[in-house]
Amino acid sequence: MLVSVSVPASPEQLRRLAEIEVLLAALVARRPRARCYGRLRVRSGGRTRDLLLGDESLTLPALTVIDWQQAPLAAVFFAHGVDDDYELEIDDGHSVEGTVLARELLVFERSVLSAVDDGEVRLVRDAGTDTWQATDSALRSPLRPRDHRERGKVSSPIEVELDPTQRSAVELPADRSVLILGEAGFGKTTVALHRLARLRAEALARAHAFSALVLVPTPGLRRLLVALLERLGIRDVEVATFSRWIARQGRRVFPDLPARDSRDAPLAVSRLKRHEALRPVLPEIIRGTAAM
């Protein structure tokens, strides 16, 4: 049995904590109810930036908050480690390069910072005090980035240990469909990535062409999966959000559609158009509309 021993936080660790507390104070001063999940420090374009991960993107005088699900840099937080170089492809075809200098998961209890975890060391506040203890990180993920000592190893999905049930799903024949259900942290993405990697490896071993399309709900998840697939050595798979992919298919089938989507429709109108109750009446709408 492994026993984690805590020791008082070092001066360097206390300095890091002070930096984070300053950022959090600036956020609370402008957005008292804002939630925060992590801190990311990057060097890009010759300057260093501190970013907080929250529920929405905010640009404030003293700091920047990025949406942990949607912002491009959020993928850097989840898919890269300290000292990793990254490159982000922006929608307009441009790319942004940089280096990760620090990344920490932040934990709060009753709106007070109670723990900071960088994947190696977890700093924990003694209850009701300003004293901090350092212990081993509580973060354990099969897809967490490798540290610099492992960079020489081949990045392969086989390196990740799956349980028997996950392995059986990954190894199903290529002509079998797989439906993976589970709550957050269940391992759905892990199994899906490993099955994709296995199907690709089997096709290439037989000298067969391989193509795959991965559809995800949000741009943030798309960027995260692209980064993870690259770390697994897979660069020939298309990853797209469903909304963008279906828009391309619509314009391919209906070339007269406008080149750009309208952003002016109220949210209530957009929701109504997507409501399943419209499905049975759409044929009547089409028959009664000359343009259709």
Secondary structure as a PSIPRED ss2 file (coil, helix, strand):
# PSIPRED VFORMAT (PSIPRED V4.0)

   1 M C   1.000  0.000  0.000
   2 L C   1.000  0.000  0.000
   3 V C   1.000  0.000  0.000
   4 S C   1.000  0.000  0.000
   5 V C   1.000  0.000  0.000
   6 S C   1.000  0.000  0.000
   7 V E   0.000  0.000  1.000
   8 P E   0.000  0.000  1.000
   9 A C   1.000  0.000  0.000
  10 S C   1.000  0.000  0.000
  11 P H   0.000  1.000  0.000
  12 E H   0.000  1.000  0.000
  13 Q H   0.000  1.000  0.000
  14 L H   0.000  1.000  0.000
  15 R H   0.000  1.000  0.000
  16 R H   0.000  1.000  0.000
  17 L H   0.000  1.000  0.000
  18 A H   0.000  1.000  0.000
  19 E H   0.000  1.000  0.000
  20 I H   0.000  1.000  0.000
  21 E H   0.000  1.000  0.000
  22 V H   0.000  1.000  0.000
  23 L H   0.000  1.000  0.000
  24 L H   0.000  1.000  0.000
  25 A H   0.000  1.000  0.000
  26 A H   0.000  1.000  0.000
  27 L H   0.000  1.000  0.000
  28 V H   0.000  1.000  0.000
  29 A H   0.000  1.000  0.000
  30 R H   0.000  1.000  0.000
  31 R C   1.000  0.000  0.000
  32 P C   1.000  0.000  0.000
  33 R C   1.000  0.000  0.000
  34 A C   1.000  0.000  0.000
  35 R C   1.000  0.000  0.000
  36 C E   0.000  0.000  1.000
  37 Y E   0.000  0.000  1.000
  38 G E   0.000  0.000  1.000
  39 R E   0.000  0.000  1.000
  40 L E   0.000  0.000  1.000
  41 R E   0.000  0.000  1.000
  42 V E   0.000  0.000  1.000
  43 R E   0.000  0.000  1.000
  44 S E   0.000  0.000  1.000
  45 G C   1.000  0.000  0.000
  46 G C   1.000  0.000  0.000
  47 R E   0.000  0.000  1.000
  48 T E   0.000  0.000  1.000
  49 R E   0.000  0.000  1.000
  50 D E   0.000  0.000  1.000
  51 L E   0.000  0.000  1.000
  52 L E   0.000  0.000  1.000
  53 L E   0.000  0.000  1.000
  54 G E   0.000  0.000  1.000
  55 D C   1.000  0.000  0.000
  56 E C   1.000  0.000  0.000
  57 S C   1.000  0.000  0.000
  58 L E   0.000  0.000  1.000
  59 T E   0.000  0.000  1.000
  60 L C   1.000  0.000  0.000
  61 P C   1.000  0.000  0.000
  62 A C   1.000  0.000  0.000
  63 L C   1.000  0.000  0.000
  64 T E   0.000  0.000  1.000
  65 V E   0.000  0.000  1.000
  66 I E   0.000  0.000  1.000
  67 D E   0.000  0.000  1.000
  68 W C   1.000  0.000  0.000
  69 Q C   1.000  0.000  0.000
  70 Q C   1.000  0.000  0.000
  71 A C   1.000  0.000  0.000
  72 P H   0.000  1.000  0.000
  73 L H   0.000  1.000  0.000
  74 A H   0.000  1.000  0.000
  75 A H   0.000  1.000  0.000
  76 V H   0.000  1.000  0.000
  77 F H   0.000  1.000  0.000
  78 F H   0.000  1.000  0.000
  79 A H   0.000  1.000  0.000
  80 H C   1.000  0.000  0.000
  81 G C   1.000  0.000  0.000
  82 V C   1.000  0.000  0.000
  83 D C   1.000  0.000  0.000
  84 D C   1.000  0.000  0.000
  85 D E   0.000  0.000  1.000
  86 Y E   0.000  0.000  1.000
  87 E E   0.000  0.000  1.000
  88 L E   0.000  0.000  1.000
  89 E E   0.000  0.000  1.000
  90 I C   1.000  0.000  0.000
  91 D C   1.000  0.000  0.000
  92 D C   1.000  0.000  0.000
  93 G C   1.000  0.000  0.000
  94 H C   1.000  0.000  0.000
  95 S E   0.000  0.000  1.000
  96 V E   0.000  0.000  1.000
  97 E E   0.000  0.000  1.000
  98 G E   0.000  0.000  1.000
  99 T E   0.000  0.000  1.000
 100 V E   0.000  0.000  1.000
 101 L E   0.000  0.000  1.000
 102 A E   0.000  0.000  1.000
 103 R E   0.000  0.000  1.000
 104 E E   0.000  0.000  1.000
 105 L E   0.000  0.000  1.000
 106 L E   0.000  0.000  1.000
 107 V E   0.000  0.000  1.000
 108 F E   0.000  0.000  1.000
 109 E E   0.000  0.000  1.000
 110 R C   1.000  0.000  0.000
 111 S C   1.000  0.000  0.000
 112 V E   0.000  0.000  1.000
 113 L E   0.000  0.000  1.000
 114 S E   0.000  0.000  1.000
 115 A E   0.000  0.000  1.000
 116 V E   0.000  0.000  1.000
 117 D E   0.000  0.000  1.000
 118 D C   1.000  0.000  0.000
 119 G C   1.000  0.000  0.000
 120 E C   1.000  0.000  0.000
 121 V E   0.000  0.000  1.000
 122 R E   0.000  0.000  1.000
 123 L E   0.000  0.000  1.000
 124 V E   0.000  0.000  1.000
 125 R E   0.000  0.000  1.000
 126 D C   1.000  0.000  0.000
 127 A C   1.000  0.000  0.000
 128 G C   1.000  0.000  0.000
 129 T C   1.000  0.000  0.000
 130 D C   1.000  0.000  0.000
 131 T C   1.000  0.000  0.000
 132 W E   0.000  0.000  1.000
 133 Q E   0.000  0.000  1.000
 134 A E   0.000  0.000  1.000
 135 T E   0.000  0.000  1.000
 136 D E   0.000  0.000  1.000
 137 S C   1.000  0.000  0.000
 138 A C   1.000  0.000  0.000
 139 L C   1.000  0.000  0.000
 140 R C   1.000  0.000  0.000
 141 S C   1.000  0.000  0.000
 142 P C   1.000  0.000  0.000
 143 L C   1.000  0.000  0.000
 144 R C   1.000  0.000  0.000
 145 P C   1.000  0.000  0.000
 146 R C   1.000  0.000  0.000
 147 D C   1.000  0.000  0.000
 148 H H   0.000  1.000  0.000
 149 R H   0.000  1.000  0.000
 150 E H   0.000  1.000  0.000
 151 R C   1.000  0.000  0.000
 152 G C   1.000  0.000  0.000
 153 K C   1.000  0.000  0.000
 154 V C   1.000  0.000  0.000
 155 S C   1.000  0.000  0.000
 156 S C   1.000  0.000  0.000
 157 P H   0.000  1.000  0.000
 158 I H   0.000  1.000  0.000
 159 E H   0.000  1.000  0.000
 160 V C   1.000  0.000  0.000
 161 E C   1.000  0.000  0.000
 162 L C   1.000  0.000  0.000
 163 D C   1.000  0.000  0.000
 164 P H   0.000  1.000  0.000
 165 T H   0.000  1.000  0.000
 166 Q H   0.000  1.000  0.000
 167 R H   0.000  1.000  0.000
 168 S H   0.000  1.000  0.000
 169 A H   0.000  1.000  0.000
 170 V H   0.000  1.000  0.000
 171 E C   1.000  0.000  0.000
 172 L C   1.000  0.000  0.000
 173 P C   1.000  0.000  0.000
 174 A C   1.000  0.000  0.000
 175 D C   1.000  0.000  0.000
 176 R C   1.000  0.000  0.000
 177 S C   1.000  0.000  0.000
 178 V C   1.000  0.000  0.000
 179 L C   1.000  0.000  0.000
 180 I C   1.000  0.000  0.000
 181 L C   1.000  0.000  0.000
 182 G C   1.000  0.000  0.000
 183 E C   1.000  0.000  0.000
 184 A C   1.000  0.000  0.000
 185 G C   1.000  0.000  0.000
 186 F C   1.000  0.000  0.000
 187 G C   1.000  0.000  0.000
 188 K H   0.000  1.000  0.000
 189 T H   0.000  1.000  0.000
 190 T H   0.000  1.000  0.000
 191 V H   0.000  1.000  0.000
 192 A H   0.000  1.000  0.000
 193 L H   0.000  1.000  0.000
 194 H H   0.000  1.000  0.000
 195 R H   0.000  1.000  0.000
 196 L H   0.000  1.000  0.000
 197 A H   0.000  1.000  0.000
 198 R H   0.000  1.000  0.000
 199 L H   0.000  1.000  0.000
 200 R H   0.000  1.000  0.000
 201 A H   0.000  1.000  0.000
 202 E H   0.000  1.000  0.000
 203 A H   0.000  1.000  0.000
 204 L H   0.000  1.000  0.000
 205 A H   0.000  1.000  0.000
 206 R C   1.000  0.000  0.000
 207 A C   1.000  0.000  0.000
 208 H C   1.000  0.000  0.000
 209 A C   1.000  0.000  0.000
 210 F C   1.000  0.000  0.000
 211 S C   1.000  0.000  0.000
 212 A C   1.000  0.000  0.000
 213 L E   0.000  0.000  1.000
 214 V E   0.000  0.000  1.000
 215 L E   0.000  0.000  1.000
 216 V E   0.000  0.000  1.000
 217 P C   1.000  0.000  0.000
 218 T C   1.000  0.000  0.000
 219 P H   0.000  1.000  0.000
 220 G H   0.000  1.000  0.000
 221 L H   0.000  1.000  0.000
 222 R H   0.000  1.000  0.000
 223 R H   0.000  1.000  0.000
 224 L H   0.000  1.000  0.000
 225 L H   0.000  1.000  0.000
 226 V H   0.000  1.000  0.000
 227 A H   0.000  1.000  0.000
 228 L H   0.000  1.000  0.000
 229 L H   0.000  1.000  0.000
 230 E H   0.000  1.000  0.000
 231 R H   0.000  1.000  0.000
 232 L C   1.000  0.000  0.000
 233 G C   1.000  0.000  0.000
 234 I C   1.000  0.000  0.000
 235 R C   1.000  0.000  0.000
 236 D C   1.000  0.000  0.000
 237 V C   1.000  0.000  0.000
 238 E E   0.000  0.000  1.000
 239 V E   0.000  0.000  1.000
 240 A E   0.000  0.000  1.000
 241 T E   0.000  0.000  1.000
 242 F H   0.000  1.000  0.000
 243 S H   0.000  1.000  0.000
 244 R H   0.000  1.000  0.000
 245 W H   0.000  1.000  0.000
 246 I H   0.000  1.000  0.000
 247 A H   0.000  1.000  0.000
 248 R H   0.000  1.000  0.000
 249 Q H   0.000  1.000  0.000
 250 G H   0.000  1.000  0.000
 251 R H   0.000  1.000  0.000
 252 R H   0.000  1.000  0.000
 253 V H   0.000  1.000  0.000
 254 F C   1.000  0.000  0.000
 255 P C   1.000  0.000  0.000
 256 D C   1.000  0.000  0.000
 257 L C   1.000  0.000  0.000
 258 P C   1.000  0.000  0.000
 259 A C   1.000  0.000  0.000
 260 R C   1.000  0.000  0.000
 261 D C   1.000  0.000  0.000
 262 S C   1.000  0.000  0.000
 263 R C   1.000  0.000  0.000
 264 D C   1.000  0.000  0.000
 265 A C   1.000  0.000  0.000
 266 P C   1.000  0.000  0.000
 267 L H   0.000  1.000  0.000
 268 A H   0.000  1.000  0.000
 269 V H   0.000  1.000  0.000
 270 S H   0.000  1.000  0.000
 271 R H   0.000  1.000  0.000
 272 L H   0.000  1.000  0.000
 273 K H   0.000  1.000  0.000
 274 R H   0.000  1.000  0.000
 275 H C   1.000  0.000  0.000
 276 E H   0.000  1.000  0.000
 277 A H   0.000  1.000  0.000
 278 L H   0.000  1.000  0.000
 279 R H   0.000  1.000  0.000
 280 P H   0.000  1.000  0.000
 281 V H   0.000  1.000  0.000
 282 L H   0.000  1.000  0.000
 283 P H   0.000  1.000  0.000
 284 E H   0.000  1.000  0.000
 285 I H   0.000  1.000  0.000
 286 I H   0.000  1.000  0.000
 287 R H   0.000  1.000  0.000
 288 G C   1.000  0.000  0.000
 289 T C   1.000  0.000  0.000
 290 A C   1.000  0.000  0.000
 291 A C   1.000  0.000  0.000
 292 M C   1.000  0.000  0.000
